């Protein structure tokens, strides 16, 4: 145990953010650089090293949290990094982007604020990169087997790195012009600077992983031909089909999916564009969807100079404390204020969009909404609550409905889908097509980054066993596992 009295003597303290008025003027990460290291050892000392560490259950990766908390408390950063990497290929991603279900499951959280597990994690990995402790781990020998990974998001990258280190020759195919999937173009720069992705890619290149960008399997290469070219294939193409809002006026100019809007802002930061073709500058912006993607749209609109930003959510406003039907250690639905929300804007709950209003040129000018409430388990509109709000830019951030089938990948492979429209797989993450496996959102449906990495690691074990007859690679989850939620 790090500090037997740490949880009694030290209060919870989290990373310091830069002033909102300062950070909306740039695209750098919102946190004050270096603000965690002076406090993080004491924060790690709050960990109680529980006899049954429920944080392990909250995290699908099975991160060895009490162990690396102990090392961080003792400031043995090299050992902490080794324990961190034992279960997680990319802790700098999860330490910045994961909503930390491990903290919701922290035993201390029963009656105190939980340990700042996520902050400890990102401190360890940033210290490891700065100290040169993160190095390539190429395999000692090659197996002679080849694997194609379709998609370079967290699931695809995790599977590729695991299989490369196991000695297989791995090529990652990405339809975008850069590697990273939604990490690259779906996550704004202020939430995670892309330098973190770039240095991981260079580590993977040094280990032997090959990358092929601007190649869409199903369009540029026939999926069946790809299967014949490689000994095994991992589909990690994500659940990229955005949920639409089929109401009158949807066709108006200025109404866009979030994944049309966010990538263009990131391309400006990459230097590909001078100004985004879809910009919030000077406009009244409405974001439909109250989740993390919606918050990313809010923060992006602030930085582009929006005249106003309003975020709409059809569900009621969550409470600030756990409901009785969401007891510890489940992941509770709580009211969350992200850094983007701290920067301004209005959040409106329990409303539904009825239609969009346009001008004579076909551009959206306003949005009409109505308040809704649950009655007998169904959402019903409340009469007399209709209103109109100005909107020259609307982003739809209502989640995703499944993997892309328009590009022919599913049909060309001959893949079976489950009842939710995801690619079906067995206990080894194998599809109905021999030698073809699926990992991440393509098989699970829309989920968290930590689940994507866990899926990639687990699918890699299935592939390794298929290729060699046995595998020593870890498999932290099964395809049927679900989040610790009620």
N, C-alpha and C positions, 0 to 999 in steps of 0.2 A: 504494500500500500504506500502510495507516494507520501502523503501527509495525513496521519491519522486524525488530525483535527482541522484539516483544510476546509472541509465543508461547513465547519462551525465558525471558523475565524475569518474566512474570506468570502465576500459577496461576489455575485456574478458580475463580470465586467466584459463587455464585448468590444469589437473593433470600432475605432473612432472613424466617423465619416467626415469628409470635408464639408464645409458649409454649402448648403444647397445653392445659394446664389453664386458661389464660385464654380461648383462642378458642372452646372448646366451650361457653362461657357466653353466646356471642352468635352472630350470623349474619353478621358482617362478613367480608370477605375475609381469608384466613389470613395474608397477608404483612404485614410491618411497613411502614406507609405511608412512602414516601420513602426506603426503605432502598437502593434500586437506584441512584439518581442519583449518589451519591458514588463508586460503584465502576464504573459501567457504561462510562465512556469507556475506562478501561484494559482492561476486558473486551472491548470492541469492537476494541481495538488488538491482540488476540490473533489476529484474522483475518489470514490469510496472503495474501489476494487471489490465490488460486491461478490458474494459467494455465487450468486446466479446473476451474471451481468446481462440484464435485459436489453441493454444497448446492442448486444450481439444479435438479438432477435429483431430489433427494430431496423437493423441494417442488413439488406439482402446479401451484401458482400461478406458478412460475418467478420467485419473489421475487429482487430484485436485491440479494442479501444482502451481498456484498463492498462494494458501493457505499454502502449506508446504514450499514454498519459503519464505513467510512472517515469519513463525515460525523459519525457519533456520536462517534468518537474525537476528531475536531476540534471537537466540540460545536457544529456547525452544524446545529442541530435543525430548522430550517425546511427546509433542503435534504434532510435525512434523511427528514423527513415526506413530502416530495414524491416521493422515490424509493420510499418504502414504499407510498404510495397509488397509485403507477403500476401496481402489479400486484395490490393487495389492497384491497378496499373496506372491510374491517372488521378492521384489524390489532389493535384492542383485544380482539376476540373470540378470534382465533387466538393472540395473545400470552398469553392466559390459559388457553385450553382445548385447544389443539392439542398432541398428544404429540411434536411437533417431529421429524418424519422428516428435516428438514434437518440437524439436529444429528447424527443417525446417519450421514448422508452426508458430514459435514464431513471434509475431508482431514486436518486436524489430529487427528481421532479415530482415525487409523490406529495411532498410538502414544502419544497423549496424550488427556486429557479434551477433548472438543470445545468449540468456541466456544459461549458462552451466547447463541445466536442468539435464542431465544425471549425471554429477559430483555431483550436489546437492543431487540427489536421493541416490547415493551410499554412500555419506557422512552421510546422515540421518540414513540409515539402519545399516551401520557399527557402528555408534555411539550407536544406539539402542541395537545392540547385545552386545557391550562392556559394556553398562550400565545395562544390564539385563532387558531391557524393552520389549524384545521379549519373551513371555511366551506361554505355551500351552493354548488353548482355548477349552477345552472339552465341549460337549453339556450338558445342564442341565438335559435332559431326552432323552431316546432312543425311536425311533419311532417303533422299531420292524421290520423295513424293511431292506433288504440287497441289496447291490450294488456291482457288480464286475467292476473294471476299468482295461481295457486291455492296458498296456503301461504306463511307468512311466516317460515320458518326461514332459515338462512344462504343456501341456494341461491335461494330465492324473493326474498329481499331483495337479493342481489347482482344477479340478473337484472333486478329492478325498477329498481334504481338505474342500471344501465348503460343500460337502454332509455329511462328518463326523460331521462337526460343526452343521449341520442341524438336527443331531440326528440319522442318518442312520448308519448301520454297513457296513463299506466299506473295501473291499480287493482289493489291486492293484496287478496285475499279470504282471511280467516283464520277458522276455525271456533271458535276459543277467544275469550274476551272481551278479550284483549290481544294485541298484535302481538309476534312473536318465536318462535313455534313451540317446539321443544324448548329453544332458548336461554332462553326465558321460563319454562317450566314443567318442563323436564326437567333443567336445570342448577341445583344449589342456590345459594343466595345467597352462601354462603361461598366458592364456587368462582368466581363472577362476579356482582358486584352488578348489579342490573337497571338502575341508573342509566346504565350503559354502553350498554344497548340503547335506553333512552329518548332519550338525546341524539342517537343515530344516526337514530332515527325522526323526530325533529324536524328534523334536517338534510334528510332525504328529503322530508318534507312541504314544507319551504321550497323544495326543488327542483321540486316539482310532483307527486310521487307521492301517489296517493289510497289510503286504507286503509279496508277494510270488515271489521269484526270481527263475530263471532257469526253468520257466514254460511257454512254448509257446502254446498259445491257437490255436487250429487247428492241432497241432501235438501231444503235450503231453496230452491235454484235448480237447475232441470234443466240438466245439463251441455250438452245440445244447444242449449238456448235461450241459454246463455252464449256458446257459439261463434258463434251468429248475431248476438249483440249486439256482439262485438268483432272486430277485424280479425285478431287472433292471440291464442292462449292459451298460457301456460306452466304446466305442471303441476309443482309443486314441493311435493307433499303429503307427502313423506317415506316412510319404510318403518316405519309405526307399528304394525304387527301384532306384538305381543309373542310370543316363543316360549314355549309352555306346557310344563308338566310333568305329563303324564297318569299320575299314580300314585294308588293308593288314598289317600283322605283329602284330595284336592285341593279338594273342595267345602267343606271346613271353614271356618268364620269365622276370619279372621286370616291367611289365605293370599292374598296379593295380588301382582299384577304391580308391578314397580318404577314403571311409569308410571301406576299408580293411587296409589301412595304418595308419590312425589316431588312431583307437582304440588300436592297438598294442603298440603304443608309450605311451598311457595312462595307459595300463596295466603294463608297466615298472614302471611308477610312483606309481602305486598302490602296487607294490612289487610282482606282480604275475610272472613277467619275469625279468631276469637279463639284457638281450639285446633283442631288437625287432627283430623278424625274418625277417621283412622288414625294413632295415635300410638304411639311406642315407650316412652313413659314407664313406668318400673317393670317392663318386660317383658324376657324373654329373647328376643333377636332373632336370627334366622338369615337370612342373605342368601345366596341360591343364585346363583352366578355371580361369577367372579373378575375381571371387566373394570372399566372406568371407571364404568359405571352402578352396578355393585355397590359400588364404593368410595363413590359418591355416597350410596347407601343407608346405608352404614356411618357416614359423617360426619353424616348427618341423624339417625340413631338416637342417636348420641352426644349431639347437641345437644338431643334430646327427652328425655334422661334415662333411657336404657335400662339395665336391670339388668346385661345382658351382651350382647355382639355377637359372632357367629361368622359368618365368611364361608366358604362352601364352593366348591370348584372341582374339576371332574371331571378336569381335565388335571393332569399332574405339575407340581411346583414348578419354574419356570424357573430357569436359572442366573444368576449375577450377572455373567458375562462372556460374550462372543459364542461361540456354538458354531461349530465348523469349517464346518458346513453353512449358516451365516448370516454370510458374510464381509462386510467393508466393501465397498461402501457401502450394502448392503441394510439394511432396518429389522429389527433383531434382536428376538427374543422374550426379554426379560430380566425378572428378578425386580424388580418396581417397588414401592417404598414411597411411597404418596401421603400427603398431609397427613392424610387421614382415618385411614389405618393408623397414623400416628404417634400418634394420639389414643387408641389402645387397641383391644381386641378380639383375637380369635384368627382366624388364617387356616389352613384345612385343605385340603390338596391331595389329589388322587387318590381322591376319594370320590364316591359316587353315592347319591342319595336313593331309598330303596325304598318308603317310605310315610309318611304323616302320622298322628299319633294325636290323637284329640280327647277332650273330656270329655262329660259327659251332656247338656250344653247345645249341643253342636255347635261348640265353640270349639277351635282347635288348641292342643295342650298339649305336644307333643313331635314330634320328627322322628327317623326311623330311617334310618341310612345304612350303607353298606358300602364298604370299600376296593376300588379297581379298579386294574387294570394292563393295559398293552397286550401282547397276544400275537398274533403273526402279523397285525399291523395292526388288531386288533380289541380293544375294551375288554371285559375279563372281570372278574367279581367274584372277590374272594379269599375263599375259605371261612373261616369262623371270625373274620371281622373286623367282623361286624355290631355296631352299638352304637346307643344311644338318647341324644339330647341334648334338653334342655328347649327349648321354642319356643312362645311365646305370640304372636309375630308373625313371619311368614315373607314375605320379598319375593323374587320371581322376577326376576332380572336376567340372563337368559341370551341376550339379544340379540333381534333382530327378524327376521321372516320375509318381509316384503314390504309393499307399499302396501295401504291399506285398500280392500277391494272391497265391504264390506257397505253402504257409503253410496250405492252406485249410480254413482259417478263413472266407473269403468272401463267399465261396461256402457252407460251413457247416451252416452258419447263413442263407444263401439264400438272401444275400444283393443285392440290386439294385445299380448300378453305374451310375454316370452322364456321360455327353458326354466327360468329360476330364479324365475319369477313376477313379474319386474319389467316395467314398461312398456317395450316395445321401441321403439328409435329408430334413425335412420340417422346418417350422419356429421355432419349439421347439427343433431342432437338433435331432429329432427322425427319424430313418430309416424306411424302409417299414416293418420291423419286429417288432411286438409289444414289447415294453419294452426295445428295443435296440436303443441306441443313439450313435452319433459319434461326436467327438470334435477334433480340431487341424488339422494337415496336412492331416490326413486320409480323412477328408471331404472337406477341403479347398484347398488342394494341398500345395506344398512347400511354406512356408511363414516365418514370423519373430517370434521370441520368444514372443514378446509382443502380437501378434495376437493369438499365441497358448494359452497363459494364459487367454486372453479374451474369447477365445472359450471354454476353460475348465470351466470358471465361468458361461458363458451363458448356456452351456449344463447342468450344475448342476441345474440350475433353472428349465429347462425342465424336468429333472429326478425327482426333488423334487415335481413338480406339478403333474407329472404322478403318483407318489407314494402316495401323500396326498390330491390331488385335488386342492391345492393352494400352493403358494410359496412366501416367502418374500426375497428370495435370489436375488441379482442383476444380470442383464443380459446386459452387456455393449454393445454387438453387436448382429446383426442378421446374419444368415448364408449367406445372400446375400450381406452384407456390404463388401466394398473393400477399399484398401488403398487410401489415398488422393493423387492420382497421375493423371497425364495427359497421 
